């Protein structure tokens, strides 16, 4: 989306911050699930642990 008006820029920045917060919340829940699940294979657990690493990059 092309924004040129300062008000639009602030609206878009707020939307990005909200989206980032939702992603972080979902990722935290996912990490908790991966850490606590008992019937996950080692390969699946390793793949699950890759997601936070990729998100940091």
N, C-alpha and C positions, 0 to 999 in steps of 0.2 A: 504494500500500500504506500502510495506517495503522499507524504504529509509535508505541508509547507507552512501552515499556520502554527504559531507557538502552542495554542490550545490543543491542536490535534497532536502535536508532538508529545505533550504531556499525557494526553489520553493514551497514546500508543505505548509510552514508557510504562504507564500504570498497568496496562494490559500485559505487557511483557513481564513485569514484576510478579503479577498475579499468576501467570502461567508458570513461571519459574518456581514459585512457592508451591503450586499444585504438584509439579514434577518432583520437587524435593520431598514433599509429604508422601507421595506415592512410592518413591524410591525407598524412603525410610520404612514404610510398611512392608514393601517387598523384601528388603534386607532382613527385617525381623522374621518374616515367614521363612525365608531361606535358612536363617540361623536356627529356627526352632522345629522345622519339619523333620520327621523321623524316617520317612520312607522315600527319601530322595537319593538317587544314585550319586556317587562321587563325581561322575562326569557332569551331571545336571547341576550339582552344587557349584562346581568350578565355573560352569557357564553362567550361572546366576550371579556369581561373584564378579564376573567380568563387566556386568552392566554398570555398577557404580564407577569402576575404573574408566570405562569408556566415557561415561557422563562427565568425569572430571577433566578429560582431555579436550 
